[in-house]
Amino acid sequence: MHNPNNLLAGPADEPGRGLTSPLARRSFLRYSGAGLAIGGLWLAGCSKDDDTDVNPNGNFIDVGKDDTGILNYAYALEQLEAAFYTQVVGSFYTGATATEQAILKDIKDHEISHREFFKRAITSGRISDSLQPDFSNIDFTQRTTTSGKLGVLQAAMAFEDLGVAAYNGAGRFITNNDYLTLAGKIVSVEARHAALIRELIKTNSFVANDVVNLDTSTPNNLGGSPAVTGNLNGTGLERSKRPAAVLTTANTFLAAGSKLSATQYPA
């Protein structure tokens, strides 16, 4: 049977559920989220709105090249995440707790802030502001599911993990230091989203080897009986994906006419 956990994020060791204190979780999101990203909102300027599809590639919209292409790439992903969370909070899944609703509303606000940041930052050559999602593979009525579709939290985990890997993989292509700094701030918020969603799925499982190079298969030097296994060979670094790989996955959640390519960046 198809495992809906794997659709975006790949295999997860122990994809996660809620932190101990609901208030702490919500406060953490509120004060580490939208304000962090928006703090530098006007660094890039917003002298005009130039809403164009850059270098259409057959049935795909190419994000373009250089820094503008990376900004378009990030903008597209943020449009997708904002659309997802907007639909989630419009009608919560069955059994959603007050804490879960509050967290998902906060994340929605963050993603909209990120989306609007990129909309204003890209002053020329911006891709469409109205990319159309295709969420037909998500069951918005279910928290999680073992059917062929993703439950809401499984989809959220997949989107957040993909977003973090995308920012990590795109940083090498950014030449403007201001953009790089702001991308670093935004990805830190996305990583917190990713960890929190995993915690909502299963307590104390905020990270796993599929998203951070932990390499937990070898014994460590902590001793004890039974032997403790841990990280001897892992780097401890978050895993990254380049634009082509990210868009291959993201395109499964974009409707025809809104699918994307990134032909100017090496795979």
Secondary structure, 3 states (H helix, E strand, C coil): CCCCCHHHHCCCCCCCECCCCHHHHHHHHHHHCHHHHHCCHHHHCCCCCCECCCCCECCEEECCCHHHHHHHHHHHHHHHHHHHHHHHHHCCCCCCCHHHHHHHHHHHHHHHHHHHHHHHHCCCCECCCCCCECCCCEECCCCCCCCCCEEHHHHHHHHHHHHHHHHHHHHHHCCCHHHHHHHHHHHHHHHHHHHHHHHHHCECCCCCCCCECCCCCEECCCCCCCCCEECCCCCCCECCCCHHHHHHHHHHHECCCCCEECCCCCC
